[in-house]
Amino acid sequence: MGRIPSASRETVPSDQTSEFDQLLASAGSIPQVGPGSILWHVPKAQQLATALNQYLRNDSSLSDKILELAMLVTARENDCMYVWNAHAASARAAGVPDAVVDALRDRTGNAHHGS
């Protein structure tokens, strides 16, 4: 299967061009790869996804450690190497133990860590 072409102002639904323009003004450019690039085809959905991401990162009660662990668990469960590679180092930096990251990566279930 080929790659999905990047979104453009001409390819988004005509009733969402203003949302597309807002996204572009905020982001500066259209992502060419990764999960985020797909939602640009439906700018309203991308705006909602961005708002959810910002809420989880900035306003929720979840710590960076828990957020990054959730990213890794989800990425590994779905074999999404793009997300895994984007978050493995961040998870370690946020305090997820190396043994946990390695066990998730290797699917060993041998993550021995403290509380």
C-alpha positions as a printed NumPy array, in Angstrom:
array([[  0.   ,   0.   ,   0.   ],
       [  1.304,   3.434,  -0.905],
       [  1.639,   6.384,   1.399],
       [ -1.249,   8.739,   1.873],
       [ -0.38 ,  12.057,   0.242],
       [  0.045,  15.041,   2.523],
       [ -2.995,  17.175,   3.16 ],
       [ -3.264,  20.554,   1.524],
       [ -5.75 ,  23.389,   1.618],
       [ -7.125,  22.079,  -1.673],
       [ -7.666,  18.519,  -0.406],
       [ -9.396,  19.147,   2.933],
       [-13.195,  19.371,   3.141],
       [-14.261,  22.777,   1.862],
       [-16.073,  23.58 ,   5.11 ],
       [-12.819,  23.059,   7.062],
       [-10.383,  25.31 ,   5.211],
       [-10.44 ,  27.921,   7.977],
       [ -9.504,  25.23 ,  10.529],
       [ -6.745,  24.078,   8.17 ],
       [ -5.437,  27.651,   7.956],
       [ -5.481,  27.946,  11.775],
       [ -3.549,  24.686,  12.151],
       [ -0.992,  25.734,   9.578],
       [ -0.517,  29.134,  11.21 ],
       [  0.016,  27.436,  14.574],
       [  2.219,  24.536,  13.428],
       [  4.159,  26.341,  10.728],
       [  4.124,  23.378,   8.356],
       [  2.173,  20.255,   7.505],
       [  3.701,  17.073,   8.964],
       [  4.838,  14.727,   6.203],
       [  5.046,  11.507,   8.244],
       [  3.668,   9.92 ,  11.365],
       [  0.212,   9.571,  12.838],
       [ -0.249,  13.313,  13.115],
       [  0.043,  13.775,   9.371],
       [ -3.104,  11.742,   8.71 ],
       [ -5.481,  13.854,  10.787],
       [ -4.57 ,  16.968,   8.82 ],
       [ -6.913,  15.637,   6.128],
       [ -9.767,  16.418,   8.547],
       [ -8.692,  19.657,  10.234],
       [-11.484,  19.638,  12.838],
       [-10.34 ,  16.19 ,  13.969],
       [ -6.729,  17.401,  14.108],
       [ -7.753,  20.373,  16.248],
       [ -9.565,  18.049,  18.671],
       [ -6.611,  15.65 ,  18.792],
       [ -4.247,  18.557,  19.449],
       [ -6.479,  19.829,  22.254],
       [ -6.591,  16.354,  23.838],
       [ -2.821,  15.996,  23.554],
       [ -2.261,  19.397,  25.14 ],
       [ -4.719,  18.598,  27.932],
       [ -3.033,  15.288,  28.737],
       [  0.436,  16.829,  28.664],
       [ -0.314,  20.092,  30.458],
       [ -3.527,  19.924,  32.476],
       [ -4.232,  16.335,  33.511],
       [ -3.176,  14.86 ,  36.838],
       [ -1.032,  12.249,  35.067],
       [  2.699,  12.547,  35.605],
       [  5.134,  12.609,  32.697],
       [  6.287,   9.157,  33.801],
       [  2.762,   7.71 ,  33.534],
       [  2.06 ,   9.505,  30.237],
       [  5.251,   8.185,  28.659],
       [  4.643,   4.685,  30.011],
       [  1.145,   4.751,  28.497],
       [  2.646,   5.838,  25.169],
       [  5.079,   2.924,  25.215],
       [  2.478,   0.341,  26.223],
       [  0.142,   1.524,  23.482],
       [  2.9  ,   1.717,  20.876],
       [  4.131,  -1.774,  21.704],
       [  0.662,  -3.307,  21.781],
       [  0.003,  -1.892,  18.32 ],
       [  3.523,  -2.534,  16.974],
       [  3.826,   1.162,  16.175],
       [  7.559,   1.704,  15.88 ],
       [  7.111,   5.374,  14.962],
       [  5.494,   6.146,  18.323],
       [  7.852,   3.785,  20.171],
       [ 10.916,   5.516,  18.748],
       [  9.427,   8.917,  19.498],
       [  8.855,   8.054,  23.178],
       [ 11.367,   5.445,  24.416],
       [ 14.046,   7.975,  25.374],
       [ 11.433,  10.374,  26.785],
       [ 10.04 ,   7.588,  28.952],
       [ 13.473,   6.829,  30.377],
       [ 14.081,  10.551,  30.972],
       [ 10.714,  10.796,  32.758],
       [ 11.726,   8.028,  35.153],
       [ 10.369,   4.847,  33.596],
       [ 12.961,   2.247,  34.637],
       [ 15.196,   0.809,  31.927],
       [ 14.028,  -2.693,  32.872],
       [ 10.414,  -1.727,  32.165],
       [ 11.227,  -0.111,  28.816],
       [ 13.341,  -3.123,  27.833],
       [ 10.67 ,  -5.628,  28.913],
       [  8.029,  -3.798,  26.906],
       [ 10.324,  -3.608,  23.888],
       [ 11.241,  -7.286,  24.102],
       [  7.786,  -8.456,  25.239],
       [  9.393, -10.475,  27.988],
       [  7.245,  -9.481,  30.926],
       [ 10.399,  -9.419,  33.026],
       [ 10.131,  -5.86 ,  34.289],
       [ 11.353,  -5.916,  37.874],
       [ 11.126,  -2.46 ,  39.334],
       [ 10.46 ,  -0.693,  42.569],
       [  7.225,   1.06 ,  43.442]])
